[in-house]
């Protein structure tokens, strides 16, 4: 395995708000990346029962949904449905639809998608900024 293959596809973005969980998704998302993401979210929920989420899709390539365990996906969706207040996805509309496609059509949280050029507006909508 070369160095680039070892780099996680899901990376935390530090922000100025404690109750905001922000990540960059870069490249291919493996089952290990999904497990790591859901673990990070569980930790965020433990600290803040209600959170906002920002997902920045940077050169996102693919998500290996077929090899992510069904239990992991169920737990991840259940956690989001219970704890997320607002969710923002920044990136190409095609990728944003793949992210939102795993959730039911009627969401119990506010959802907005912003184009890459509108990233600043996404941060403003959440009342936050990266640090």
NORMO-V639798 format. One record per residue. N is the residue number from 1. RES is the residue in three letters. SS is DSSP state (H for helix, E for strand, C for the rest). NEAR is the number of other C-alpha atoms within 10 Angstrom. Layout:
n: {N N}
res: {RES RES}
ss: {SS SS}
near: {NEAR NEAR}
//
This chain:
n: {1 2 3 4 5 6 7 8 9 10 11 12 13 14 15 16 17 18 19 20 21 22 23 24 25 26 27 28 29 30 31 32 33 34 35 36 37 38 39 40 41 42 43 44 45 46 47 48 49 50 51 52 53 54 55 56 57 58 59 60 61 62 63 64 65 66 67 68 69 70 71 72 73 74 75 76 77 78 79 80 81 82 83 84 85 86 87 88 89 90 91 92 93 94 95 96 97 98 99 100 101 102 103 104 105 106 107 108 109 110 111 112 113 114 115 116 117 118 119 120 121 122 123 124 125 126 127 128 129 130 131}
res: {UNK UNK UNK UNK UNK UNK UNK UNK UNK UNK UNK UNK UNK UNK UNK UNK UNK UNK UNK UNK UNK UNK UNK UNK UNK UNK UNK UNK UNK UNK UNK UNK UNK UNK UNK UNK UNK UNK UNK UNK UNK UNK UNK UNK UNK UNK UNK UNK UNK UNK UNK UNK UNK UNK UNK UNK UNK UNK UNK UNK UNK UNK UNK UNK UNK UNK UNK UNK UNK UNK UNK UNK UNK UNK UNK UNK UNK UNK UNK UNK UNK UNK UNK UNK UNK UNK UNK UNK UNK UNK UNK UNK UNK UNK UNK UNK UNK UNK UNK UNK UNK UNK UNK UNK UNK UNK UNK UNK UNK UNK UNK UNK UNK UNK UNK UNK UNK UNK UNK UNK UNK UNK UNK UNK UNK UNK UNK UNK UNK UNK UNK}
ss: {C C H H H H C C C E E E E C E C C C C E E E E E E E E E E C H H H H H H H H H H H H H H H H H C C C E E E E E E E E E E E E E C H H H C C H H H H H H H H H H H H H H E E E E E E E C C H H H H H H H H C C C C C C C C C E E E E E C H H H H H H H H H H C C C C E C}
near: {5 6 6 7 10 8 12 16 22 22 17 13 16 14 15 11 16 13 17 25 21 22 19 18 20 18 18 17 19 19 17 14 20 22 16 15 18 18 14 14 21 18 11 18 19 11 12 15 14 16 21 22 21 22 22 27 22 16 14 17 13 13 19 13 14 9 11 17 12 11 9 15 16 12 13 18 15 12 16 24 15 14 21 24 17 18 22 22 26 25 22 17 14 8 19 20 12 12 14 15 10 12 13 10 8 6 12 14 14 11 16 13 21 19 16 16 10 12 17 13 13 23 17 10 12 16 11 15 16 10 8}
//
